[in-house]
Amino acid sequence: MKAYQKNYVGLWLDHRQAVMVSITDDAETIKRIDSDIERKVRLSGGSRTAKTPYGPQQVSVDGKQQERINRQLHQYYQEIIRRIRDAAKILILGPGEAKTELKKEMEKSRELAAKKITVEPADKMTERQIAAKVRQFFKGSQ
């Protein structure tokens, strides 16, 4: 029996969801984490006519709503961090800003800041593609 079991985690995430791939000596598991972040609300009053069926749309992002979204993002990142806390090495993939925002949240924790964290850009991927990418990334790691 080994004294130390490897535990690597790869994440693909955006602001809507995260797909977490955990690789240990014994198994590989895939889990999905939904963010539950509310969508931006469209203000009523924009008119749509036959000439512009997809025409004027206004998006409301007032201060309170933005604060609420920021709080929800923080809770989402904390949930992800809670689930990956035991990983020895972490790969974070994804489009947009979510991957760097998560890394900044992780760096606030002394425990996680000391771990090997790699961030790479990635487009939309299926769960199988994410798992294959994570497997390939950690293939040489011991």
Disulfide bonds with the S-S distance in Angstrom:
none
